[in-house]
Structures are given as C-alpha cells and as structure tokens.
Amino acid sequence: MKIIRTYGHNRRDFYADFQCELCKCIERDVSCYDDSYFHQNVIPNMVCKECGSKSLEITSSAKYDDSVVM
C-alpha cells in the first residue's frame, strides 16, 4: 500500500488515502501517525482488503524527524 493523499494533520496524527500497488484499489480515511516506525514498519505491512497482498517496501517517509517535539 502506498499513500496517495494526506489530510487532517494534527501534530503527528493525520489521515491518509492508500492505494494498493497490485490491484489499484483505494482505502480511504486511514488513521496514521507521522514517525519513522509507522512509515518503515506499519505501512509496508498493510494488507490490501481486496487482494490480500502487502508491498513490503518503504514507499514514504516521515514529514518531521522523530526528535522533533510537536
């Protein structure tokens, strides 16, 4: 899954729309957290609800460094 749109930012919390790289289905309004763990571990392991696949590759990065206090 990869992020195609982000919105509703509040500190490090935000919502995003994701698209599966294989079947191109879109999952909307997913609650997210903007840190390196979420981008490096959670997003690559998200399972597509349509085809059941996951990408296992990092497709995004955190907007701010983890050391930044918001």
NORTA-V150866 format. One record per run of one state. SS is the DSSP state (hx for helix, st for strand, lp for the rest). FROM is the first residue (numbers start at 1). LEN is the number of residues. If there is no record, write none. Layout:
SS:FROM:LEN, SS:FROM:LEN
This chain:
lp:1:1, st:2:9, lp:11:2, st:13:7, lp:20:6, st:26:8, lp:34:2, hx:36:10, lp:46:25
